[in-house]
Amino acid sequence: MTLDTVYSINGVPIRLTEERWDHIVDKRPYMLRYYDAVLDAIQQPKYILRGERGTLVAVQPLARSNYLQVVYRELGTKDGFVITAMVTQKINKKRIVWREGN
């Protein structure tokens, strides 16, 4: 079941399903408080990184040099979905394919 749908910077609807959200918070319980931030990161990222195997990673800076990273996949122009999300202390700037203000 889809919990929410937001649009990526490419205009692709990205679904956050109940199954994926449960997966995220089961592996990383601290993510429970970041539900809205996960959706916001997809819609208004600071950076987009090239992920693994065709995925994209939306990045939103948080306080204290931490970054919210949301991994998602676009399936063409009409559908996409969130795979996972986490908070990290670093991002790989060599993988940046888009940055805010471009």
C-alpha positions in Angstrom: 0.0 0.0 0.0 1.3 3.5 -0.9 1.6 5.8 2.0 2.6 8.9 0.1 3.6 10.0 -3.4 5.9 13.0 -4.1 7.6 14.2 -7.3 11.3 14.0 -8.0 13.3 16.9 -9.5 12.6 15.1 -12.9 8.9 15.3 -12.3 8.5 11.6 -11.7 6.0 10.5 -9.1 8.0 8.6 -6.4 6.0 6.3 -4.1 6.8 5.6 -0.5 5.1 2.3 0.3 4.1 0.9 3.7 6.5 -2.1 3.1 9.4 0.2 2.3 8.8 2.5 5.3 8.5 -0.5 7.6 11.8 -1.8 6.2 13.5 1.6 6.8 12.3 2.0 10.4 12.9 -1.7 11.2 16.6 -1.4 10.2 17.0 2.2 11.5 14.4 3.0 14.3 15.8 6.5 14.6 14.3 7.2 11.1 10.7 7.2 12.5 11.0 11.0 13.2 12.2 11.7 9.6 9.1 10.6 7.7 8.3 14.1 6.4 11.9 14.9 5.8 12.3 11.8 3.6 9.4 13.1 1.4 10.8 16.6 1.4 14.3 15.4 0.4 12.9 13.8 -2.7 10.9 16.9 -3.7 13.5 19.5 -2.7 17.0 18.0 -2.4 20.2 19.9 -2.0 22.0 17.3 -4.0 21.2 14.2 -6.2 23.8 11.5 -6.2 24.3 8.7 -8.7 23.5 5.6 -6.7 24.1 1.9 -7.3 22.5 -0.1 -10.1 20.5 2.8 -11.6 19.3 4.4 -8.4 19.4 8.0 -7.4 20.1 9.4 -3.9 18.3 12.6 -2.7 20.4 14.4 -0.1 19.3 17.0 2.4 21.7 18.4 5.0 20.7 18.1 8.6 22.2 19.7 11.7 25.7 18.9 13.0 27.2 17.9 9.6 24.8 15.0 9.1 22.9 14.3 5.8 19.6 12.6 5.2 20.0 10.3 2.2 17.0 8.8 0.4 17.6 6.1 -2.2 15.0 5.8 -4.9 14.5 4.5 -8.4 12.7 6.2 -11.3 11.0 3.7 -13.6 10.6 5.8 -16.7 8.8 9.1 -16.5 5.5 8.0 -14.8 6.6 5.9 -11.8 9.2 5.5 -9.1 9.7 4.3 -5.6 11.7 4.8 -2.4 14.1 2.0 -1.6 15.7 3.1 1.7 16.7 6.1 3.7 19.4 6.8 6.3 21.3 9.6 8.1 25.0 9.7 7.3 27.9 11.9 8.3 29.4 12.2 4.8 28.3 12.2 1.2 30.4 11.1 -1.8 30.7 14.4 -3.7 32.2 12.6 -6.7 28.7 11.1 -7.3 26.8 14.4 -7.4 24.8 14.6 -10.7 22.6 17.5 -9.7 22.8 20.3 -7.1 20.3 22.8 -6.0 20.4 26.0 -8.1 21.3 24.2 -11.4 
